[in-house]
């Protein structure tokens, strides 16, 4: 997961204070932070240091990432007039992202691919509409039910931004991408199908046309009831959190869909023995099947011991190379 570096002492030394969005605008700094987990753990890919609200921040919507809180928009999106605040994203708006990708790919060469990512339209929309992280998503759900035309216009704008954002990263040298729909699990299956799936499908469809050799990963939290729908959006890989077993997901999804996941990140906080046992259980659940990317089921907690994460990586590498 992209937060793998934030528990590292070397990250804290170079990160500095202030918003993550300001750090992302410094390509040399963002590249260094992207590379730190690769150097320390020897993981199989580098996940770009960025954030899902970079596109809407870059076009001047008025959103920042508050330390300890998350994305905050002082003037949330609430009505059709707010659509005027969402102009199309242009490559020049995020030239620093392309420069960061180029720096990382130059450093890593072909041995370790760089993974691009973007926020899925629904998850980004929820931050814009709520104005901050939410437990209830009351304003978001009210908007999609009371003014669906405005909702779909908002999602159209955000889908186009996600395509442009990932396109810039892939064009700069990234080899695959992940679409984070972190909060899609708050919706019912029916609402997801009606208000979210068409827009996520658009992202995967257009990126497949632009970059046919770049696999896409679709990930969400608490999405067991949406696994089939999320797979139907067009990604080659579905990311699972720790609530859905890999073996169960394989029975529910087409044979060509690969799976990513799904160690509970809380187990990392419990120490190396517990975390490695958890990793062993994940691999056992997969049963040696091809098409599995071992990963956590959500982000790395900042308090995680880097030594525990190193033990997990070493165990997975040893276990899978011996299969």
C-alpha positions as CSV (number, residue, x, y, z in Angstrom):
1,X,0.0,0.0,0.0
2,X,1.1,3.5,-0.7
3,X,1.5,4.4,3.0
4,X,4.3,1.9,3.4
5,X,6.9,4.6,3.9
6,X,5.2,6.7,6.5
7,X,6.2,4.5,9.4
8,X,9.9,4.8,8.4
9,X,12.3,7.0,10.4
10,X,13.9,8.1,7.1
11,X,10.5,9.3,5.9
12,X,10.1,11.4,9.0
13,X,13.5,12.9,8.5
14,X,12.8,14.2,5.0
15,X,9.0,14.7,5.0
16,X,9.0,17.9,7.1
17,X,5.9,19.7,8.3
18,X,2.8,20.9,6.4
19,X,0.5,19.4,3.9
20,X,1.3,16.3,2.0
21,X,0.2,18.1,-1.1
22,X,3.1,20.5,-0.8
23,X,5.5,17.6,-0.4
24,X,4.1,16.0,-3.5
25,X,4.8,19.2,-5.5
26,X,8.5,18.7,-4.9
27,X,9.5,16.0,-7.4
28,X,12.9,15.1,-5.8
29,X,11.4,14.8,-2.4
30,X,8.4,12.8,-3.6
31,X,10.7,10.5,-5.6
32,X,12.9,9.9,-2.5
33,X,9.9,9.1,-0.4
34,X,8.6,6.7,-3.1
35,X,11.9,4.9,-3.2
36,X,12.4,4.5,0.6
37,X,10.2,1.4,1.1
38,X,11.7,-0.2,-2.0
39,X,15.2,0.3,-0.6
40,X,14.3,-0.9,2.9
41,X,12.1,-3.8,2.2
42,X,12.9,-5.0,-1.4
43,X,9.3,-5.0,-2.3
44,X,8.3,-5.9,-5.9
45,X,7.0,-2.5,-7.0
46,X,7.2,1.2,-6.0
47,X,3.9,2.9,-5.3
48,X,4.1,6.6,-6.2
49,X,4.0,9.0,-3.3
50,X,0.9,11.1,-4.1
51,X,-2.6,11.6,-2.9
52,X,-6.1,11.0,-4.3
53,X,-7.1,14.7,-4.1
54,X,-4.1,15.9,-6.1
55,X,-6.2,16.4,-9.2
56,X,-9.0,18.4,-7.5
57,X,-6.4,20.4,-5.6
58,X,-4.5,21.1,-8.8
59,X,-7.5,22.6,-10.5
60,X,-8.1,24.9,-7.6
61,X,-11.3,23.4,-6.2
62,X,-10.2,24.3,-2.7
63,X,-9.1,21.2,-0.8
64,X,-6.2,20.3,1.3
65,X,-5.0,17.4,3.4
66,X,-5.0,18.3,7.1
67,X,-2.5,16.4,9.2
68,X,-4.3,13.9,11.4
69,X,-7.6,14.5,9.7
70,X,-7.4,13.9,6.0
71,X,-8.9,15.8,3.0
72,X,-10.7,18.9,4.0
73,X,-12.7,21.2,1.8
74,X,-13.8,24.4,3.6
75,X,-16.4,25.1,0.9
76,X,-17.9,21.7,0.0
77,X,-19.6,20.7,-3.2
78,X,-23.4,20.8,-2.5
79,X,-25.2,22.1,-5.6
80,X,-25.2,22.4,-9.4
81,X,-23.4,25.8,-9.1
82,X,-20.4,24.0,-7.7
83,X,-19.8,22.2,-11.0
84,X,-18.2,25.5,-12.2
85,X,-15.4,24.8,-9.7
86,X,-14.4,21.6,-11.5
87,X,-12.6,22.6,-14.7
88,X,-10.9,19.8,-16.7
89,X,-7.5,18.7,-15.4
90,X,-4.6,19.4,-17.8
91,X,-1.2,17.7,-17.9
92,X,0.5,21.0,-17.1
93,X,-1.5,21.2,-13.8
94,X,0.4,18.1,-12.6
95,X,3.7,18.3,-14.3
96,X,5.4,17.7,-11.0
97,X,3.7,14.3,-10.8
98,X,5.1,13.3,-14.2
99,X,8.6,14.5,-13.1
100,X,8.4,12.4,-10.0
101,X,7.5,9.3,-11.9
102,X,10.4,9.9,-14.3
103,X,12.8,10.3,-11.5
104,X,11.7,7.1,-9.8
105,X,11.7,5.0,-13.0
106,X,15.2,6.4,-13.9
107,X,16.4,5.2,-10.5
108,X,14.8,1.8,-10.6
109,X,15.2,0.9,-14.2
110,X,13.2,-2.1,-15.5
111,X,13.7,-4.3,-12.5
112,X,11.1,-2.7,-10.2
113,X,7.9,-1.3,-11.8
114,X,6.3,1.9,-10.6
115,X,2.6,1.8,-9.8
116,X,0.4,4.8,-10.5
117,X,-2.8,5.4,-8.6
118,X,-5.8,7.7,-8.5
119,X,-8.9,8.1,-6.3
120,X,-12.0,6.6,-7.7
121,X,-14.7,9.1,-8.6
122,X,-17.0,8.1,-5.7
123,X,-14.3,8.4,-3.0
124,X,-13.1,11.7,-4.2
125,X,-16.7,12.9,-4.5
126,X,-17.4,12.0,-0.9
127,X,-14.6,14.2,0.3
128,X,-15.7,17.1,-1.9
129,X,-19.4,16.8,-0.8
130,X,-18.8,16.1,2.9
131,X,-16.0,18.6,3.2
132,X,-14.0,16.2,5.4
133,X,-13.8,12.5,6.3
134,X,-17.2,11.2,7.4
135,X,-18.7,8.2,9.1
136,X,-22.2,8.7,7.8
137,X,-21.7,10.2,4.3
138,X,-25.0,12.0,4.9
139,X,-24.5,14.8,2.4
140,X,-23.1,12.5,-0.3
141,X,-26.0,10.1,0.0
142,X,-28.5,12.9,0.1
143,X,-27.0,14.4,-3.1
144,X,-27.1,11.2,-5.2
145,X,-30.7,10.5,-4.1
146,X,-32.1,14.1,-4.3
147,X,-30.3,15.4,-7.4
148,X,-29.0,12.5,-9.4
149,X,-28.3,14.7,-12.5
150,X,-25.9,16.8,-10.5
151,X,-24.4,13.7,-8.9
152,X,-23.7,12.2,-12.3
153,X,-22.2,15.4,-13.6
154,X,-19.9,15.5,-10.6
155,X,-18.9,11.9,-11.2
156,X,-18.3,12.6,-14.9
157,X,-15.9,15.4,-14.0
158,X,-14.0,13.3,-11.5
159,X,-13.9,10.2,-13.8
160,X,-12.3,12.4,-16.5
161,X,-9.8,13.7,-13.9
162,X,-8.9,10.2,-12.8
163,X,-8.2,9.2,-16.4
164,X,-6.0,12.2,-17.0
165,X,-4.2,11.8,-13.7
166,X,-3.3,8.1,-14.3
167,X,-2.6,8.8,-18.0
168,X,0.1,11.3,-17.0
169,X,1.7,8.8,-14.6
170,X,1.6,5.9,-17.1
171,X,3.0,8.1,-19.9
172,X,5.9,9.1,-17.6
173,X,6.9,5.5,-17.1
174,X,4.6,3.8,-14.5
175,X,3.6,0.3,-15.5
176,X,0.3,-0.3,-13.8
177,X,-2.2,1.6,-11.7
178,X,-4.6,1.3,-8.8
179,X,-8.0,3.0,-8.5
180,X,-8.8,3.5,-4.8
181,X,-12.5,3.5,-4.0
182,X,-11.8,3.4,-0.3
183,X,-15.3,4.4,0.8
184,X,-17.5,2.6,-1.8
185,X,-18.3,0.0,0.9
186,X,-20.6,2.6,2.6
187,X,-23.1,2.1,-0.3
188,X,-25.7,-0.6,-0.9
189,X,-25.1,-2.8,-3.9
190,X,-28.0,-1.2,-5.7
191,X,-26.7,2.3,-5.1
192,X,-23.2,1.3,-6.2
193,X,-24.6,-0.2,-9.4
194,X,-26.6,2.9,-10.3
195,X,-24.5,5.8,-9.0
196,X,-20.9,4.6,-9.0
197,X,-20.2,1.6,-11.3
198,X,-20.7,3.4,-14.7
199,X,-18.1,6.0,-13.8
200,X,-15.5,3.6,-12.4
201,X,-16.1,1.5,-15.6
202,X,-15.4,4.6,-17.7
203,X,-12.0,5.1,-16.0
204,X,-10.9,1.5,-16.6
205,X,-12.3,1.5,-20.2
206,X,-10.6,4.8,-21.3
207,X,-7.3,3.9,-19.6
208,X,-7.3,0.5,-21.4
209,X,-7.7,2.3,-24.7
210,X,-4.9,4.7,-23.9
211,X,-2.5,2.1,-22.2
212,X,-3.6,-1.4,-23.2
213,X,-0.5,-3.0,-21.6
214,X,-1.0,-1.3,-18.2
215,X,-3.0,-3.5,-15.8
216,X,-5.5,-1.9,-13.5
217,X,-6.2,-2.7,-9.8
218,X,-9.6,-1.9,-8.2
219,X,-9.6,-1.6,-4.4
220,X,-12.1,-0.6,-1.7
221,X,-12.7,-1.1,2.0
222,X,-15.7,-3.1,3.4
223,X,-16.7,-4.0,-0.2
224,X,-17.5,-7.7,0.2
225,X,-21.0,-7.1,-1.0
226,X,-19.6,-5.3,-4.1
227,X,-16.8,-7.6,-5.1
228,X,-18.6,-8.8,-8.3
229,X,-19.6,-5.3,-9.3
230,X,-16.2,-3.9,-8.7
231,X,-14.7,-6.6,-10.8
232,X,-17.1,-5.9,-13.6
233,X,-15.8,-2.3,-13.9
234,X,-12.9,-3.7,-15.9
235,X,-9.8,-4.0,-13.7
236,X,-7.5,-7.0,-14.2
237,X,-6.9,-7.1,-10.4
238,X,-9.4,-6.7,-7.5
239,X,-7.9,-5.6,-4.2
240,X,-9.5,-7.2,-1.1
241,X,-9.4,-6.0,2.5
242,X,-9.0,-8.5,5.3
243,X,-12.8,-9.2,5.6
244,X,-13.0,-11.1,2.4
245,X,-11.1,-14.3,2.0
246,X,-9.1,-14.9,-1.2
247,X,-10.5,-18.4,-1.7
248,X,-14.1,-17.1,-1.4
249,X,-13.4,-14.3,-3.8
250,X,-12.0,-16.7,-6.4
251,X,-15.2,-18.6,-6.3
252,X,-17.2,-15.5,-6.9
253,X,-15.1,-13.9,-9.7
254,X,-14.2,-14.8,-13.3
255,X,-11.1,-17.0,-13.6
256,X,-9.1,-14.3,-15.4
257,X,-9.3,-11.8,-12.5
258,X,-6.3,-11.6,-10.2
259,X,-6.5,-10.7,-6.6
260,X,-4.5,-8.4,-4.3
261,X,-4.4,-8.6,-0.5
262,X,-5.2,-9.1,2.2
263,X,-3.2,-9.1,5.5
264,X,-5.0,-7.1,8.3
265,X,-2.7,-4.1,8.9
266,X,-3.6,-4.3,12.6
267,X,-1.6,-7.6,12.8
268,X,1.6,-5.7,11.9
269,X,1.1,-3.7,15.1
270,X,1.0,-7.0,17.2
271,X,4.6,-7.9,16.4
272,X,6.6,-10.0,13.9
273,X,5.3,-13.4,15.1
274,X,1.7,-12.4,14.7
275,X,2.2,-10.6,11.5
276,X,4.1,-13.4,9.8
277,X,1.5,-15.9,11.0
278,X,-1.1,-13.7,9.4
279,X,0.9,-13.6,6.2
280,X,1.2,-17.4,6.3
281,X,-2.6,-17.7,6.6
282,X,-3.1,-15.3,3.6
283,X,-0.8,-17.4,1.4
284,X,-2.6,-20.6,2.6
285,X,-5.9,-19.1,1.8
286,X,-4.7,-18.4,-1.7
287,X,-3.6,-22.0,-1.9
288,X,-0.7,-21.5,-4.3
289,X,-3.0,-20.2,-7.1
290,X,-1.5,-17.9,-9.7
291,X,-2.7,-14.3,-10.0
292,X,-2.2,-13.2,-6.4
293,X,-0.4,-10.0,-5.3
294,X,0.3,-10.3,-1.6
295,X,-0.4,-7.0,0.2
296,X,-2.1,-5.6,3.2
297,X,-5.8,-5.2,3.3
298,X,-5.5,-1.5,3.8
299,X,-2.8,1.1,4.5
300,X,0.2,0.8,6.8
301,X,-0.4,2.3,10.2
302,X,2.1,5.1,11.0
303,X,3.0,3.3,14.3
304,X,4.0,0.1,12.5
305,X,7.5,-1.3,13.3
306,X,9.6,-1.3,10.1
307,X,11.2,-4.5,11.3
308,X,7.9,-6.3,11.4
309,X,7.1,-5.2,7.8
310,X,10.5,-6.4,6.8
311,X,9.8,-9.8,8.4
312,X,6.6,-10.1,6.5
313,X,8.2,-9.2,3.1
314,X,11.0,-11.7,3.7
315,X,8.6,-14.4,4.7
316,X,6.4,-13.9,1.6
317,X,9.4,-13.8,-0.7
318,X,10.8,-17.0,0.8
319,X,7.5,-18.8,0.8
320,X,6.5,-17.9,-2.8
321,X,9.9,-18.6,-4.4
322,X,9.8,-22.1,-2.9
323,X,6.4,-22.9,-4.3
